């Protein structure tokens, strides 16, 4: 069948999985996210900065660039500037000089600036990780998941835009793997997914897939054997930056809600889970309350839920919940939830038989 390299790029970690479907052997690593390592390089660099590269995850990177621009000269290419905002005037308002790609290339060659290159996929680093697995740096499929809000038009919030992008897809096919895109099919308005796709094409693989990381994580959580033994379930992925909770009946996604992890209280999460199962969450309401959004396709009824299972690096925040929340580990590893979800999405898309991902 296939040798697959699956990469889940989050705010805190980058989770890497090599899976050989023929032997069913797999190797894995959890390392610091490119968001964090790049932010450190920005803050440690000396002198005038030239930020090149492409759009990547913001967070710590955006904060570091803003911090440097407040005191020093910082130039940034148009492509890299999308990391901070798709509105280039907003980037300029932060004190950065936005330059076109041609000028950026000439300044890189001139050598008068310290150059920092933005990218979610640091290809040399990926190769060193895979080399450490002791397998050939050659794959049949490379799959990467990140979070992408899309390029919203003026006057439309990025949260609404992302929601409006996902709703028709999930209405037509209510399963997280509906948001898995082959490299040739990535929507034009999903700029970060496109940037990751373009970088992944430089890896030795004929086939590239990309996916939203939240959708990959909740799909991965459903692979825990205890969830698969139940008909109706709630699953959560409590990640470094974002938390996604979803309701499922079998393989059908019935609803989900997303928040910044730091903004959720324990009592608030208990309420959200009950309202999610009861189909009471509305997207606009969640935005008003400070969340990222919600999708409600149909109610299951909280009393009918057979299991609540949590994955993610910050799931310990759920300790003390009034609900009985079990801790999950697809592929036997809590940190492999997103990569396991990527594998399952690919399995379904390619029409393969079951893989041992539980």
C-alpha positions in Angstrom: 0.0 0.0 0.0 1.8 3.2 1.2 4.5 4.8 3.2 2.9 7.9 4.8 4.5 10.9 6.5 1.9 12.7 8.6 2.7 16.0 10.3 0.5 17.9 12.7 1.7 21.5 13.2 0.4 23.2 16.2 1.1 26.2 18.4 3.2 24.2 20.9 4.4 21.1 19.2 4.9 19.5 15.8 3.9 15.9 15.8 5.5 13.7 13.2 4.4 10.2 12.3 5.8 7.7 9.7 3.4 4.9 9.0 4.0 1.9 6.7 0.7 0.4 5.8 2.3 -2.8 4.4 4.2 -3.7 7.6 2.0 -1.6 9.9 5.1 -0.4 11.6 5.2 3.2 12.6 7.6 5.7 14.1 6.8 9.0 15.7 8.3 12.2 17.3 6.9 15.2 19.1 9.1 18.3 18.8 8.8 22.0 19.3 6.5 23.7 16.9 8.0 25.9 14.1 5.9 28.7 15.5 8.1 28.6 18.7 11.4 28.0 17.1 10.9 30.7 14.5 9.8 33.2 17.1 13.0 32.5 19.0 15.1 33.2 15.9 13.3 36.5 15.3 14.0 37.7 18.9 17.6 36.4 18.9 18.6 37.9 15.5 20.9 40.9 15.4 20.5 44.1 13.5 18.0 45.0 10.8 15.6 42.2 9.9 14.3 41.0 6.6 11.4 38.6 7.0 11.0 36.3 3.9 9.2 33.1 3.2 5.5 32.3 3.2 2.5 32.5 5.5 2.7 30.3 8.6 1.1 30.0 11.9 1.1 33.3 13.8 0.8 33.5 17.6 4.3 33.6 19.0 5.8 34.5 15.6 3.6 37.4 15.1 4.2 38.7 18.6 8.0 38.4 18.1 7.9 40.3 14.8 5.8 43.1 16.3 8.2 43.3 19.2 11.2 43.7 16.9 9.4 46.2 14.7 8.7 48.4 17.7 12.4 49.2 18.2 14.2 48.3 14.9 13.9 48.3 11.2 12.0 45.3 9.9 11.1 44.6 6.3 8.7 41.8 5.4 7.8 40.3 2.1 4.1 40.3 1.0 3.8 36.5 1.2 5.3 36.4 4.7 3.3 39.4 5.9 0.1 37.2 5.6 1.3 35.5 8.8 0.4 38.7 10.6 -2.6 39.8 8.6 -4.0 39.5 5.1 -4.6 43.2 5.2 -1.2 44.6 4.4 -2.2 48.1 5.6 -2.6 46.6 9.1 0.9 45.1 8.8 2.3 48.4 7.8 0.5 50.0 10.8 2.6 47.8 13.1 5.7 49.6 11.9 6.9 47.0 9.3 7.8 47.9 5.7 6.1 45.5 3.3 8.0 44.8 0.2 7.3 42.8 -3.0 8.9 39.4 -3.6 11.3 40.6 -6.2 12.8 43.3 -3.9 12.9 40.7 -1.1 15.0 38.3 -3.2 17.4 41.1 -4.2 17.9 42.2 -0.5 18.5 38.6 0.5 21.3 38.4 -2.1 22.7 41.8 -1.0 23.3 40.5 2.5 22.7 43.8 4.4 19.9 42.3 6.5 19.6 39.4 8.9 17.1 37.1 7.1 14.4 35.1 8.8 12.4 32.8 6.6 8.9 31.9 7.7 7.5 28.5 6.9 5.3 25.9 8.7 7.4 23.2 7.1 11.1 23.4 7.8 12.3 20.8 5.3 15.8 20.2 6.6 14.3 19.7 10.1 11.8 17.3 8.8 14.5 15.3 7.1 16.6 15.1 10.2 13.6 13.8 12.2 12.8 11.1 9.6 16.5 10.2 9.4 16.3 9.6 13.1 13.6 7.1 12.5 16.0 5.0 10.5 13.8 4.9 7.4 14.3 6.1 3.9 13.4 9.7 3.2 10.9 8.8 0.5 7.2 8.6 0.8 4.1 7.6 -1.2 2.0 10.2 0.6 2.8 13.3 2.7 0.0 14.8 4.8 0.1 17.9 6.8 -2.5 19.6 9.0 -2.6 23.2 10.2 -5.3 25.7 11.2 -6.3 28.1 8.4 -9.0 30.8 8.7 -8.9 31.6 5.0 -8.6 35.0 3.3 -11.7 36.9 4.4 -12.9 39.8 2.3 -13.1 43.3 3.9 -15.8 43.6 6.4 -16.0 39.8 7.1 -14.4 38.4 10.3 -12.0 35.6 9.7 -14.0 33.5 12.2 -17.2 33.9 10.2 -15.3 33.3 7.0 -13.9 30.0 8.2 -17.3 29.0 9.5 -19.0 29.8 6.2 -16.4 27.8 4.3 -16.8 24.7 6.4 -20.6 24.6 6.8 -21.6 23.7 3.2 -18.8 21.1 3.1 -20.0 19.4 6.3 -23.7 19.7 5.5 -23.0 17.7 2.3 -20.7 15.2 3.9 -20.9 15.3 7.8 -17.5 13.8 8.6 -14.2 15.5 9.4 -12.5 13.8 6.5 -14.6 16.0 4.1 -12.1 18.7 5.0 -9.1 16.7 3.8 -7.8 18.2 0.5 -5.6 16.6 -2.0 -2.8 18.9 -3.1 -4.5 19.7 -6.4 -7.8 20.5 -4.7 -6.9 23.0 -2.0 -9.3 26.0 -2.1 -7.8 29.2 -3.4 -9.0 31.1 -0.3 -7.2 28.8 2.1 -3.9 30.5 1.9 -2.1 28.8 4.8 -3.1 25.4 3.5 -1.8 26.4 0.1 1.5 27.5 1.5 1.9 24.2 3.4 0.9 22.3 0.3 3.5 24.2 -1.8 6.3 23.5 0.8 5.3 19.8 1.1 5.6 19.4 -2.7 9.4 19.8 -2.2 9.4 16.6 -0.1 10.0 13.3 -2.0 6.4 12.2 -2.5 4.1 12.1 -5.5 1.0 12.7 -3.4 0.2 15.6 -1.0 -2.8 16.0 1.4 -3.6 18.9 3.7 -6.3 19.3 6.3 -7.5 21.5 9.1 -5.8 20.5 12.3 -8.9 20.7 14.5 -10.9 18.4 12.2 -7.9 16.0 12.0 -7.7 15.9 15.8 -11.4 15.1 16.5 -11.3 12.4 13.8 -8.2 11.0 15.5 -9.9 11.0 18.9 -12.8 8.9 17.5 -10.3 6.1 16.7 -9.7 5.4 20.4 -11.1 1.8 20.8 -13.5 2.9 23.6 -15.1 5.5 21.3 -15.4 3.0 18.5 -17.3 0.6 20.8 -19.9 3.3 21.4 -22.7 4.6 19.1 -22.9 8.2 20.4 -19.9 10.0 21.7 -18.4 13.4 22.6 -14.7 13.9 21.9 -12.4 16.8 22.7 -8.9 17.8 21.7 -7.4 20.2 24.2 -4.4 21.6 22.4 -1.9 24.3 23.3 -3.8 27.1 21.6 -7.2 25.8 20.6 -9.8 23.3 22.0 -12.3 21.6 19.7 -15.1 19.4 21.0 -17.4 17.4 18.8 -20.4 15.1 18.9 -20.6 12.0 16.8 -23.1 9.3 16.1 -21.0 6.5 14.5 -18.9 8.2 11.9 -21.4 11.1 11.5 -20.2 14.5 12.8 -23.3 16.0 14.5 -21.7 19.3 15.7 -18.6 20.9 17.1 -17.5 23.9 19.1 -14.1 25.6 19.1 -12.4 28.0 21.6 -9.0 29.3 22.5 -7.9 26.9 25.2 -6.9 29.8 27.5 -10.4 31.2 27.4 -12.3 28.1 28.6 -13.2 27.6 32.3 -13.8 24.1 33.6 -17.4 24.9 34.4 -17.8 26.5 31.0 -16.5 23.4 29.3 -19.0 21.2 31.2 -21.8 23.4 30.0 -20.5 23.5 26.4 -20.4 19.7 26.2 -24.0 19.4 27.4 -25.2 22.1 25.0 -23.2 20.6 22.2 -24.9 17.2 22.6 -28.3 18.8 22.9 -27.8 20.8 19.7 -28.2 24.1 21.5 -25.0 25.9 20.4 -25.1 28.6 17.7 -22.1 30.0 15.9 -23.0 33.7 16.6 -23.6 33.0 20.3 -20.2 31.3 20.7 -18.5 34.3 18.9 -20.2 36.7 21.3 -18.9 34.7 24.3 -15.3 34.8 22.9 -15.2 31.5 21.2 -14.1 30.6 17.7 -17.4 29.3 16.5 -19.8 26.3 16.5 -21.5 24.0 14.1 -24.8 22.3 15.0 -26.1 19.8 12.5 -28.4 17.8 14.7 -29.0 17.1 18.4 -28.1 13.8 20.0 -29.3 14.5 23.5 -26.7 14.6 26.3 -28.4 11.7 28.2 -27.8 9.5 25.2 -24.0 10.1 25.1 -22.2 6.9 26.0 -18.6 8.3 26.3 -16.8 11.6 26.6 -13.1 11.3 25.7 -10.4 13.9 25.7 -7.0 14.0 23.9 -4.5 16.8 23.5 -1.4 18.2 25.3 -3.5 20.3 27.7 -6.3 17.8 28.5 -5.2 17.9 32.2 -7.1 21.1 32.4 -10.2 19.0 32.5 -9.3 17.5 35.8 -12.0 18.2 38.3 -14.8 18.3 35.7 -18.2 17.3 37.0 -18.5 15.0 33.9 -16.9 11.6 33.5 -14.2 12.4 30.9 -11.9 9.6 29.9 -8.4 10.2 28.5 -7.8 8.9 25.0 -4.7 7.8 23.1 -5.1 6.9 19.4 -2.1 4.9 18.2 -1.3 4.5 21.9 -0.1 8.1 22.2 -2.1 11.2 23.2 0.1 13.4 21.1 -0.6 11.5 17.9 -4.3 12.5 17.7 -3.9 14.8 14.7 -1.6 12.5 12.8 -3.9 9.5 13.4 -6.8 11.6 12.1 -4.8 12.4 9.0 -4.1 8.7 8.4 -7.8 7.8 8.9 -8.9 10.6 6.5 -6.5 9.4 3.9 -7.6 5.8 4.4 -11.2 6.7 3.8 -10.3 8.9 0.8 -8.1 6.2 -0.8 -10.6 3.4 0.0 -8.2 1.3 2.0 -9.1 -1.3 4.6 -9.0 -0.7 8.3 -5.6 0.4 9.8 -4.6 -0.3 13.5 -5.0 3.3 14.7 -6.9 2.8 17.9 
